[in-house]
């Protein structure tokens, strides 16, 4: 699903649920996603343990957030070209800032959607079959978008979440446990 489609779905959900805005939380929130990330680039496809954490402020159903995303360890893969073999490893991290939408379906169930800017840094190393190593660093600004389904308990919620990060020609998909604490 592309960023415009995901943003459109979040906007549609927001416009269709206006009667519930009065019961939504207003104030500071801290949320995060901890789980498995998969990175897909030209010569690289691997999974790693990763997380993101955000601090934000919500006015009813809508809010702003800023946070950091990182993988624990490097993404690794191997490929061959003719008689040569190559090992590739990469590390991707970055800062994010954007908008979020929260809607509580019932007292205990809710969903969240988020989208915004992802300022990323990447470090890539390629090693050939004779041991020669080439390293490069890159950075840029792209987008992120995600959603979660949560169970609310008092001023906290737990659930399953997904966020997609665009970084140049690569995409990182993060699936995992979503938590939120409301102050």
VEXDREN-2710 file (C-alpha; in Angstrom, 1 decimal):
% VEXDREN-2710
k/r/px/py/pz
1/UNK/0.0/0.0/0.0
2/UNK/1.4/3.4/-1.0
3/UNK/1.7/6.4/1.3
4/UNK/-1.1/8.4/-0.4
5/UNK/-3.5/5.4/-0.1
6/UNK/-2.6/4.9/3.6
7/UNK/-3.0/8.6/4.3
8/UNK/-6.3/8.6/2.5
9/UNK/-7.6/5.7/4.5
10/UNK/-6.6/7.4/7.8
11/UNK/-8.4/10.6/6.7
12/UNK/-11.5/8.7/5.7
13/UNK/-11.6/6.9/9.1
14/UNK/-11.2/10.2/10.8
15/UNK/-14.0/11.9/8.9
16/UNK/-16.4/8.9/9.5
17/UNK/-15.8/8.8/13.2
18/UNK/-16.4/12.4/14.3
19/UNK/-19.0/11.6/17.1
20/UNK/-16.3/9.7/19.1
21/UNK/-13.8/12.6/19.2
22/UNK/-15.2/13.9/22.6
23/UNK/-14.1/10.7/24.4
24/UNK/-10.5/10.6/23.0
25/UNK/-7.5/11.4/25.2
26/UNK/-6.1/14.9/25.2
27/UNK/-2.5/15.2/26.5
28/UNK/1.0/13.8/26.3
29/UNK/1.6/10.3/24.9
30/UNK/4.6/8.0/24.7
31/UNK/4.3/5.1/22.3
32/UNK/6.5/2.5/20.6
33/UNK/6.7/-0.5/18.4
34/UNK/9.1/-3.4/19.2
35/UNK/9.4/-6.3/16.9
36/UNK/10.7/-7.7/13.7
37/UNK/11.8/-5.4/10.8
38/UNK/12.5/-6.5/7.3
39/UNK/14.7/-4.4/5.0
40/UNK/14.3/-4.7/1.2
41/UNK/16.9/-3.0/-1.0
42/UNK/18.4/-3.9/-4.4
43/UNK/20.8/-6.6/-3.2
44/UNK/19.6/-7.0/0.3
45/UNK/16.6/-8.8/1.9
46/UNK/16.9/-9.6/5.6
47/UNK/15.1/-9.4/8.9
48/UNK/16.3/-8.0/12.3
49/UNK/14.9/-7.1/15.7
50/UNK/14.0/-3.4/15.7
51/UNK/12.1/-0.7/17.5
52/UNK/10.7/2.8/17.3
53/UNK/9.7/5.1/20.1
54/UNK/7.7/8.3/19.9
55/UNK/6.7/11.1/22.2
56/UNK/3.7/13.3/21.2
57/UNK/0.7/15.3/22.1
58/UNK/-2.8/14.5/21.2
59/UNK/-5.9/16.8/21.0
60/UNK/-8.7/14.3/21.0
61/UNK/-8.3/12.0/18.1
62/UNK/-5.6/13.9/16.3
63/UNK/-2.0/14.5/17.4
64/UNK/1.6/15.1/16.5
65/UNK/4.6/12.8/17.3
66/UNK/8.3/12.7/17.0
67/UNK/10.6/9.8/17.6
68/UNK/13.5/7.5/16.6
69/UNK/13.7/4.2/14.7
70/UNK/16.5/1.7/14.8
71/UNK/17.4/-1.9/14.2
72/UNK/19.4/-3.9/16.7
73/UNK/22.3/-5.2/14.6
74/UNK/22.9/-5.1/10.9
75/UNK/20.8/-6.5/8.0
76/UNK/22.8/-9.1/6.1
77/UNK/22.5/-10.9/2.8
78/UNK/24.7/-12.6/0.1
79/UNK/24.5/-12.7/-3.6
80/UNK/26.5/-13.9/-6.6
81/UNK/27.4/-12.3/-9.9
82/UNK/29.1/-14.6/-12.4
83/UNK/32.0/-16.3/-10.6
84/UNK/32.1/-13.7/-7.8
85/UNK/30.2/-13.8/-4.4
86/UNK/29.3/-10.7/-2.4
87/UNK/28.3/-10.3/1.2
88/UNK/26.2/-7.2/2.0
89/UNK/25.3/-5.7/5.4
90/UNK/23.5/-2.5/6.2
91/UNK/22.3/-0.5/9.2
92/UNK/19.3/1.8/9.0
93/UNK/18.1/4.3/11.6
94/UNK/16.5/7.6/11.7
95/UNK/14.3/10.3/13.2
96/UNK/10.6/10.6/12.4
97/UNK/8.0/13.3/12.9
98/UNK/4.4/13.4/11.8
99/UNK/0.7/13.2/12.6
100/UNK/-1.2/10.5/14.3
101/UNK/-4.9/9.6/14.5
102/UNK/-6.4/7.6/17.4
103/UNK/-10.0/6.2/17.5
104/UNK/-11.4/4.1/20.4
105/UNK/-14.1/1.7/19.1
106/UNK/-15.2/0.6/22.6
107/UNK/-13.9/1.4/26.1
108/UNK/-11.2/-1.2/25.6
109/UNK/-10.4/-1.4/21.9
110/UNK/-8.9/1.3/19.6
111/UNK/-6.9/1.8/16.5
112/UNK/-4.1/4.2/15.5
113/UNK/-2.8/5.5/12.2
114/UNK/0.3/7.6/11.7
115/UNK/2.2/9.2/8.8
116/UNK/5.0/11.7/8.4
117/UNK/8.6/12.5/7.5
118/UNK/11.4/10.0/8.1
119/UNK/15.0/11.5/8.2
120/UNK/17.2/8.4/7.8
121/UNK/20.8/7.4/7.9
122/UNK/22.1/4.3/6.3
123/UNK/25.5/2.6/6.4
124/UNK/26.3/-0.2/3.9
125/UNK/29.3/-2.5/3.5
126/UNK/29.9/-4.9/0.6
127/UNK/32.6/-7.6/0.9
128/UNK/33.6/-9.6/-2.2
129/UNK/34.9/-13.2/-2.2
130/UNK/38.5/-12.2/-1.9
131/UNK/37.9/-10.1/1.2
132/UNK/37.9/-6.6/-0.3
133/UNK/35.4/-4.3/1.5
134/UNK/33.6/-1.3/0.2
135/UNK/31.7/0.9/2.7
136/UNK/29.3/3.8/2.0
137/UNK/27.1/6.1/4.0
138/UNK/23.9/7.8/2.8
139/UNK/21.1/9.9/4.3
140/UNK/17.9/11.4/3.2
141/UNK/14.3/12.3/3.9
142/UNK/11.4/10.2/2.9
143/UNK/8.2/9.1/4.6
144/UNK/6.8/6.6/7.1
145/UNK/3.2/5.3/7.6
146/UNK/1.7/2.8/10.0
147/UNK/-1.3/1.5/12.0
148/UNK/-2.0/-0.5/15.1
149/UNK/-4.9/-2.2/16.8
150/UNK/-4.8/-1.9/20.6
151/UNK/-6.4/-3.0/23.8
152/UNK/-6.8/-0.1/26.2
153/UNK/-6.5/-0.5/29.9
154/UNK/-6.7/2.7/32.0
155/UNK/-4.0/5.1/30.6
156/UNK/-2.1/2.5/28.6
157/UNK/-2.7/0.3/25.6
158/UNK/-1.1/-2.8/24.1
159/UNK/-1.6/-4.3/20.7
160/UNK/-0.1/-5.2/17.3
161/UNK/1.3/-2.6/15.0
162/UNK/2.9/-2.1/11.6
163/UNK/5.0/0.8/10.2
164/UNK/6.6/1.1/6.8
165/UNK/9.6/3.3/6.3
166/UNK/10.8/4.5/3.0
167/UNK/14.6/5.2/2.8
168/UNK/15.8/6.1/-0.7
169/UNK/15.2/3.0/-2.9
170/UNK/14.8/0.8/0.2
171/UNK/11.8/0.0/2.4
172/UNK/11.8/-1.2/6.0
173/UNK/8.7/-2.9/7.4
174/UNK/8.4/-3.1/11.2
175/UNK/5.8/-5.5/12.7
176/UNK/5.5/-6.0/16.4
177/UNK/4.1/-5.2/19.8
178/UNK/2.7/-1.7/20.0
179/UNK/2.5/0.0/23.4
180/UNK/1.2/3.5/24.5
181/UNK/1.2/5.4/27.8
182/UNK/-1.0/8.5/28.1
183/UNK/-0.2/11.2/30.6
END
